[in-house]
């Protein structure tokens, strides 16, 4: 009992393991050969600098203290990495740093994916192609991925956007080839700069019984908008997509006389737009 009450002193020198927070040595043990548990004061055999027996003692005899010890070990490992681990980390990051400075090859999957995404952004959001030359856009791309070299405006005009159009057209055409019947909507309209266009949209139910609406074209249409010319323009539009006229259920148009005549000349069922007819009725009513 006298030995158990003997004053304990901490381990001499540098302590690398947190287990020594729970073990020490009797003051009379000048060579510090026999560690003692601070919790139960029992001596625990330990060879040299090994702490295995000390850890096992704490784990088996004092589970609460063992949990505290484990928590301190984890905290120490995360906050003070070893020299070896630090060196290994530095060695692994050196080649990575160099690779992060090398631009993507233009044939790489990553470069193509980013370029395609920018082309989709231009087309989907209808932004000007010269956006890719604006300083703010260029800076944003550099921040997002420094290895990506933004191609020129000409590349997007001549390569990226045409490729996007062709791939989209092929995908839509494949879907239309499986359609047994369809309806359509068409309209003649002018841009803010008074450039004339003809739009054509088809509506159909696909093989998954999902209603789909796809705008097939918004084409420049500078010709006179007579019934005969409009009729020919619509036939050309359907032919360019290999859409058989006998599969057309009906085509929705406005109530313009040229549209009505065009559908009549093509012998296509015509459904006049309710909104346009209502607009005309209200407009005529106000005039009267």
C-alpha positions in Angstrom: 0.0 0.0 0.0 2.9 2.3 0.7 4.2 1.7 -2.9 0.8 2.6 -4.3 0.8 6.0 -2.6 4.3 6.8 -3.8 4.6 10.0 -5.7 4.6 9.6 -9.5 6.7 11.6 -11.9 6.2 12.0 -15.7 8.3 10.2 -18.3 11.6 12.0 -19.0 12.5 13.5 -22.3 10.2 14.0 -25.3 6.9 12.2 -25.2 5.4 11.2 -28.6 2.4 9.2 -27.4 -0.6 10.5 -25.6 -0.7 7.3 -23.5 1.8 9.0 -21.2 -1.0 11.2 -20.0 -2.3 8.1 -18.1 1.1 6.6 -17.1 4.1 7.8 -15.1 6.9 6.4 -12.9 7.6 6.2 -9.2 10.1 8.8 -8.1 12.3 6.0 -6.7 12.4 4.4 -10.2 15.3 6.5 -11.3 15.8 4.6 -14.6 12.1 4.7 -15.3 11.8 1.0 -16.2 8.4 0.2 -14.8 5.4 2.4 -15.8 2.5 2.8 -13.4 -1.1 3.5 -14.3 -2.2 6.8 -12.8 -5.8 5.5 -12.5 -5.2 2.3 -10.5 -1.5 2.8 -9.6 -0.7 -0.7 -10.9 2.7 -1.4 -12.5 2.6 -2.4 -16.2 5.5 -4.2 -17.8 6.9 -2.3 -20.8 9.9 -3.1 -23.0 12.0 -0.2 -24.1 9.9 2.5 -25.7 7.0 0.2 -26.6 3.6 1.4 -25.4 1.6 -1.6 -26.5 1.1 -3.1 -23.0 0.2 0.4 -21.7 -2.5 0.8 -24.4 -3.9 -2.7 -23.7 -4.0 -2.1 -20.0 -6.0 1.1 -20.4 -8.3 -0.5 -23.0 -9.1 -3.5 -20.8 -9.1 -2.0 -17.3 -10.3 1.6 -17.9 -12.6 1.8 -20.9 -13.7 5.4 -20.1 -10.1 6.6 -20.0 -9.4 4.5 -23.1 -12.0 6.5 -25.1 -10.4 9.7 -24.0 -7.0 8.4 -25.0 -8.3 7.5 -28.5 -9.9 10.9 -28.9 -6.6 12.6 -28.1 -4.7 10.3 -30.5 -7.1 11.2 -33.3 -6.9 14.9 -32.6 -3.1 14.8 -32.6 -3.0 12.8 -35.8 -5.2 15.3 -37.6 -3.6 18.5 -36.3 0.1 17.4 -36.3 0.9 15.2 -39.3 4.1 13.2 -39.1 7.2 14.3 -41.0 7.0 11.2 -43.2 3.4 11.8 -44.1 4.1 15.5 -44.8 7.0 14.6 -47.0 4.9 12.1 -48.9 2.2 14.6 -49.3 4.7 17.2 -50.7 6.1 14.6 -53.1 2.7 13.6 -54.3 1.7 17.3 -54.9 4.7 18.2 -56.9 3.8 16.3 -60.1 0.2 17.3 -59.5 1.2 21.0 -59.4 3.0 20.6 -62.7 0.1 18.7 -64.4 -2.3 21.5 -63.3 -0.3 24.0 -65.3 -0.4 22.0 -68.5 -3.3 23.0 -70.8 -5.8 20.3 -71.9 -5.1 18.7 -75.3 -7.8 19.8 -77.7 -8.5 16.1 -78.4 -9.0 15.3 -74.7 -12.4 14.4 -73.4 -12.3 17.3 -70.8 -11.5 20.0 -73.4 -14.3 18.7 -75.7 -16.8 18.5 -72.8 -16.2 22.2 -71.7 -16.3 23.4 -75.3 -19.5 21.6 -75.9 -21.0 23.1 -72.7 -20.1 26.6 -73.8 -21.6 26.0 -77.3 -24.8 24.7 -75.6 -24.8 27.8 -73.4 -24.6 30.1 -76.5 -27.4 28.2 -78.3 -29.7 27.5 -75.4 -29.6 31.0 -73.9 -29.3 32.7 -77.3 -26.3 34.9 -76.3 -24.1 36.5 -78.9 -21.1 34.4 -80.0 -18.8 37.3 -79.3 -19.5 36.5 -75.6 -16.4 34.2 -75.7 -14.2 37.2 -76.4 -15.5 39.3 -73.5 -12.9 39.8 -70.6 -15.4 38.8 -67.9 -16.3 35.5 -69.6 -12.6 34.7 -70.3 -11.7 35.4 -66.6 -14.6 33.2 -65.4 -13.4 30.3 -67.5 -9.8 30.7 -66.2 -11.0 30.7 -62.6 -13.3 27.6 -63.2 -10.5 25.6 -64.9 -7.1 27.2 -65.6 -6.1 24.3 -67.8 -8.8 25.0 -70.3 -7.8 27.2 -73.2 -10.8 29.0 -74.7 -11.0 28.7 -78.5 -11.7 31.6 -80.7 -15.1 33.1 -81.7 -14.5 31.8 -85.2 -14.1 28.2 -83.8 -17.5 28.4 -82.2 -19.1 29.8 -85.4 -17.6 27.3 -87.8 -17.1 24.2 -85.7 -18.6 24.0 -82.2 -22.1 25.3 -83.0 -22.5 23.5 -86.3 -21.4 20.3 -84.6 -24.0 20.9 -81.9 -26.7 21.6 -84.5 -25.8 18.4 -86.4 -25.8 16.2 -83.4 -29.1 17.6 -82.2 -30.7 17.3 -85.6 -29.7 13.6 -85.8 -31.1 12.9 -82.4 -34.4 14.6 -83.2 -34.6 13.0 -86.6 -34.1 9.6 -85.1 -37.0 10.3 -82.7 -39.2 11.5 -85.6 -38.5 8.4 -87.7 -40.4 6.3 -85.1 -43.5 8.6 -85.1 -46.6 7.2 -86.8 -48.4 10.6 -86.8 -47.9 14.2 -85.8 -49.4 17.6 -85.8 -47.6 20.9 -86.5 -47.7 24.6 -85.7 -46.3 27.3 -88.0 -46.0 31.0 -88.0 -44.6 33.9 -90.1 -43.0 36.6 -88.1 -40.4 39.4 -88.2 -37.5 40.2 -86.0 -36.8 43.6 -84.4 -34.8 44.4 -87.4 -37.8 43.4 -89.6 -36.1 40.3 -91.0 -38.8 37.8 -92.0 -38.8 34.2 -90.6 -40.9 31.1 -90.8 -41.0 28.8 -87.8 -42.2 25.2 -87.8 -42.9 23.1 -84.6 -44.1 19.5 -84.6 -46.1 17.8 -81.8 -46.2 14.1 -81.3 -46.4 11.3 -78.7 -43.2 9.2 -78.6 -42.8 5.5 -77.8 -42.8 6.2 -74.1 -46.2 7.9 -74.5 -44.8 11.3 -73.7 -46.1 14.4 -75.5 -43.2 16.1 -77.3 -43.0 19.5 -79.0 -39.9 20.2 -81.1 -39.2 23.3 -83.0 -37.7 22.0 -86.3 -36.7 25.3 -87.8 -36.8 29.1 -87.6 -35.7 29.8 -91.2 -35.1 33.1 -92.9 -38.0 33.6 -95.3 -37.4 36.6 -97.5 -39.8 35.7 -100.3 -43.2 37.2 -100.8 -45.6 35.7 -98.3 -48.2 34.7 -100.8 -50.3 31.5 -100.2 -48.4 29.7 -103.0 -44.9 30.5 -101.7 -45.9 29.8 -98.1 -47.3 26.4 -99.2 -44.1 25.5 -101.0 -42.0 26.6 -98.0 -43.9 24.4 -95.6 -43.6 21.4 -98.0 -39.9 22.0 -98.2 -39.6 22.1 -94.4 -41.4 18.8 -93.9 -39.4 17.2 -96.7 -36.1 18.3 -95.1 -37.0 16.1 -92.1 -38.5 13.3 -94.2 -41.9 13.9 -92.6 -44.5 12.3 -94.8 -47.5 14.6 -95.4 -50.0 11.7 -95.0 -48.9 11.4 -91.3 -49.8 15.0 -90.6 -53.0 15.1 -88.5 -53.4 18.9 -88.7 -51.5 22.1 -88.8 -52.3 25.1 -86.6 -51.8 28.5 -88.1 -53.0 32.1 -87.6 -56.1 33.3 -89.5 -54.2 35.1 -92.2 -55.6 34.6 -95.7 -52.2 33.5 -97.0 -51.9 30.8 -94.3 -55.4 29.6 -95.0 -54.7 29.4 -98.7 -51.3 27.7 -98.2 -52.9 24.9 -96.1 -55.7 24.6 -98.7 -53.3 24.3 -101.6 -51.4 21.6 -99.8 -54.6 19.8 -98.9 -53.6 19.7 -95.2 -56.1 19.9 -92.3 -56.0 23.3 -90.8 -56.7 24.4 -87.2 -56.8 28.2 -86.9 -55.2 29.5 -83.7 -58.0 30.4 -81.1 -55.9 33.1 -79.6 -55.3 34.8 -82.9 -59.0 34.7 -83.8 -60.0 36.1 -80.4 -57.5 38.9 -80.9 -59.0 39.7 -84.3 -62.5 39.6 -82.9 -61.6 42.0 -80.0 -59.7 44.3 -82.3 -62.6 44.5 -84.8 -65.1 45.0 -82.0 -63.1 48.0 -80.7 -62.9 49.5 -84.2 -66.7 49.2 -84.5 
